[in-house]
């Protein structure tokens, strides 16, 4: 990513995750009838769906810990692992920026995340 100073937002990173795992969440579904993910038989896709929804709704800590758990799973493709890593970085930046701006939910999520390290 040489020459690219623009950090992706958590929402754009969530869209990249959906593409990497070939899932559709309610926010990205093309039609209202597709508002329930069908990937429930695949636990990894279900967790990624949960994380992307949390990223879109400012569920900072839930998204962070879910992505962390998914990233530790075996059998991820290189593209999937990369998408998770980029999503985690985008989420970290967004949480930190919002916490600095006074967002109480982001501040609490940051404290919770720091305690887990």
C-alpha positions in Angstrom: 0.0 0.0 0.0 2.8 2.4 -0.8 1.6 5.9 -1.3 -1.8 5.3 0.2 -2.2 7.4 3.3 -6.0 7.0 3.5 -7.1 4.5 6.1 -10.1 2.4 5.2 -13.2 2.9 7.4 -14.6 0.1 9.4 -17.7 0.1 7.2 -15.6 -0.3 4.0 -13.5 -3.0 5.7 -16.8 -4.8 6.6 -17.7 -4.7 2.9 -14.3 -6.2 2.0 -14.8 -8.9 4.6 -18.2 -9.8 3.0 -16.5 -10.1 -0.4 -13.7 -12.3 1.0 -16.1 -14.6 2.7 -18.8 -14.4 0.1 -21.5 -13.4 2.6 -24.4 -11.0 2.5 -25.5 -9.1 5.6 -28.8 -7.2 5.9 -27.0 -3.9 5.2 -25.5 -5.1 2.0 -28.3 -7.3 0.9 -29.7 -6.5 -2.5 -33.3 -7.3 -1.6 -35.3 -7.2 1.7 -36.0 -11.0 1.3 -32.2 -11.6 1.8 -32.2 -10.0 5.3 -31.3 -13.2 7.0 -27.8 -14.7 6.3 -27.9 -18.2 4.9 -24.4 -19.1 6.0 -25.5 -20.3 9.5 -24.3 -23.8 8.6 -20.7 -22.4 8.3 -19.6 -21.2 11.7 -16.8 -19.1 10.3 -19.1 -17.3 7.9 -21.6 -16.8 10.7 -18.9 -15.2 12.9 -17.8 -12.9 10.1 -21.4 -11.9 9.5 -21.7 -11.1 13.2 -18.5 -9.0 13.1 -19.5 -7.1 10.0 -22.9 -6.2 11.5 -21.2 -5.1 14.7 -18.8 -3.0 12.6 -21.7 -1.3 10.9 -23.5 -0.6 14.1 -20.6 0.6 16.2 -20.5 -2.6 18.2 -16.8 -1.9 18.6 -15.7 -4.6 21.2 -18.0 -7.3 19.8 -16.5 -6.7 16.3 -12.9 -6.7 17.6 -13.2 -9.8 19.6 -15.2 -11.7 17.0 -12.6 -10.8 14.3 -9.8 -11.8 16.6 -11.4 -15.2 17.2 -12.1 -15.8 13.5 -8.5 -14.8 12.5 -7.2 -17.6 14.8 -9.3 -20.3 12.9 -7.6 -22.8 10.7 -8.5 -23.1 7.0 -8.8 -19.4 6.2 -7.6 -18.5 2.7 -4.9 -15.9 2.4 -7.5 -13.4 1.1 -9.8 -14.1 4.0 -6.9 -13.7 6.6 -5.8 -10.5 4.8 -9.4 -9.1 4.9 -9.7 -9.8 8.6 -6.4 -8.2 9.3 -7.3 -5.1 7.3 -10.7 -5.0 9.1 -9.1 -5.2 12.5 -6.7 -2.4 11.7 -9.5 -0.2 10.3 -11.6 -1.0 13.4 -8.7 -0.2 15.7 -8.2 3.2 14.0 -11.9 4.0 14.1 -12.3 3.1 17.7 -9.2 5.1 18.7 -10.3 8.2 16.7 -13.8 8.1 18.1 -12.6 7.6 21.6 -10.3 10.6 21.2 -13.3 12.6 19.9 -15.2 11.8 23.1 -17.3 8.8 22.0 -18.0 7.0 25.3 -18.9 3.7 23.7 -15.6 3.7 21.8 -13.7 4.7 25.0 -15.2 1.8 26.9 -14.5 -0.6 24.0 -10.9 0.5 23.9 -10.5 -0.1 27.6 -12.0 -3.6 27.3 -9.7 -4.3 24.3 -6.6 -3.1 26.1 -7.4 -5.3 29.1 -7.5 -8.4 26.9 -3.9 -7.9 25.7 
